[in-house]
Amino acid sequence: MRLFTRFLFLLALALIGIIIQEFHIVAINGVATNLLLVLFVVLIVLRESVSVLGLLGSALCGIAFIYTPFWLAPFFVLGAIFVLLFFLSRLLTGSRATDALLLVGVGTLAFSVVGALIGGTPFSFVSFGIELAMNLFVTGIVALFVFRNVPNVR
């Protein structure tokens, strides 16, 4: 039951993040913070169980398929990036805050490059810079509160 409760709480957080991102509540020049990326990176760095991460990703893809089918391809790209970040996180420094910031930087770059390649639009350094700065800022704020009482891995 504890696993299911954690899953429901994280699903609610993810849905709130999607709403904030979709309605550009936190946006600069039309570029919104990728809150799903930040959420999954924080969960990866906290070593959340693979079953919870898989359930959360599957539920979000199901919701995207039902309500916004045109966002399904970006969700799969983001999912592939999350899997890459999951395995990459095992090779990093062991400092949770540093690892989270590195993973958000890599994830933002990967999502921007793959999005430009798939979408057929040119890569915008300005948009990338704004999104990277906002993602790193949000991750830093989250790291201040979440990682404060959690010991480092190594």
C-alpha positions in Angstrom: 0.0 0.0 0.0 2.9 2.3 0.7 4.2 2.0 -2.8 0.8 2.8 -4.3 0.4 5.9 -2.0 3.8 7.1 -3.1 2.9 6.5 -6.7 -0.4 8.5 -6.4 1.5 11.4 -4.7 4.1 11.5 -7.4 1.4 11.3 -10.1 -0.4 14.2 -8.5 3.0 16.2 -8.5 3.6 15.3 -12.1 0.1 16.3 -13.2 0.5 19.7 -11.4 3.9 20.1 -13.1 2.3 19.3 -16.5 -0.5 21.9 -15.9 2.1 24.6 -14.8 4.2 23.8 -17.8 1.3 23.5 -20.3 -0.3 26.8 -19.3 3.2 28.6 -19.2 2.6 29.7 -15.6 6.4 29.7 -15.2 7.7 30.8 -18.6 10.1 33.4 -20.0 9.7 34.6 -23.6 7.4 31.6 -24.2 9.9 29.0 -22.9 8.6 27.0 -20.1 10.5 25.1 -17.4 10.5 21.3 -18.0 9.1 20.3 -14.6 8.7 16.7 -15.5 12.4 16.5 -16.3 13.2 18.1 -12.9 10.8 15.7 -11.1 12.2 12.6 -12.7 15.8 13.7 -12.1 15.1 14.3 -8.4 13.5 10.9 -8.2 16.4 9.3 -9.9 18.9 11.0 -7.7 16.9 10.0 -4.6 17.2 6.4 -5.9 13.4 5.9 -6.1 12.5 2.4 -7.0 12.3 1.4 -10.6 8.8 0.1 -10.2 7.5 3.5 -9.1 9.4 5.3 -11.9 8.0 2.8 -14.4 4.4 3.1 -13.1 4.7 6.9 -13.1 6.0 7.0 -16.7 3.4 4.6 -17.9 0.6 6.5 -16.2 1.8 9.8 -17.7 2.0 8.2 -21.2 -1.5 6.8 -20.8 -2.8 10.2 -19.7 -1.0 11.9 -22.6 -2.5 9.4 -25.0 -6.1 10.0 -23.8 -6.1 13.8 -23.3 -3.3 15.1 -25.6 -2.4 12.5 -28.2 -0.3 15.0 -30.1 2.1 15.1 -27.1 2.7 11.3 -27.1 5.9 11.4 -29.2 7.6 14.0 -26.9 6.6 11.8 -23.9 8.3 8.8 -25.4 11.4 10.9 -26.2 11.4 12.2 -22.6 11.0 8.6 -21.4 14.0 7.5 -23.4 16.0 10.4 -22.0 14.9 9.4 -18.4 16.2 5.9 -19.0 19.5 7.3 -20.2 19.7 9.6 -17.2 18.8 6.7 -14.8 21.8 4.7 -16.0 24.0 7.8 -16.2 23.2 8.7 -12.6 25.1 5.6 -11.4 28.3 6.9 -12.9 28.3 10.4 -11.3 29.9 12.0 -8.2 27.6 10.7 -5.5 26.7 14.3 -4.3 22.9 14.4 -4.8 22.7 18.2 -5.5 25.6 18.1 -8.0 24.3 15.0 -9.7 20.8 16.5 -10.0 22.2 19.6 -11.6 24.4 17.6 -14.0 21.5 15.3 -15.0 19.1 18.3 -15.6 21.7 19.9 -17.8 22.3 16.8 -19.8 18.6 16.0 -20.0 17.7 19.6 -21.1 20.4 19.4 -23.8 19.3 16.0 -25.0 15.6 16.9 -25.1 16.3 20.2 -27.0 18.5 18.5 -29.6 16.2 15.6 -30.1 13.2 17.9 -30.2 14.9 20.0 -32.9 15.8 16.9 -34.9 12.3 15.4 -34.7 10.4 18.6 -35.0 12.4 19.8 -38.0 13.0 23.2 -36.4 16.4 24.8 -36.0 18.1 24.5 -32.6 17.7 27.8 -30.8 20.6 28.6 -28.4 18.5 31.4 -26.8 15.6 29.1 -26.0 18.0 26.4 -24.9 19.8 28.8 -22.6 16.6 30.1 -21.1 15.2 26.6 -20.5 18.5 25.4 -19.1 18.8 28.3 -16.7 15.2 27.9 -15.5 15.6 24.1 -15.1 18.8 24.5 -13.2 17.2 27.2 -11.0 14.2 25.0 -10.1 16.4 22.0 -9.5 18.6 24.1 -7.2 15.6 25.2 -5.2 14.3 21.7 -5.0 17.8 20.5 -4.0 17.9 23.0 -1.1 14.8 21.6 0.4 14.8 17.9 -0.6 18.4 16.9 -0.4 19.2 18.8 2.8 18.5 15.9 5.2 19.4 13.1 2.7 22.9 11.7 2.9 25.0 11.5 -0.2 25.4 8.2 -2.0 29.2 7.8 -1.8 
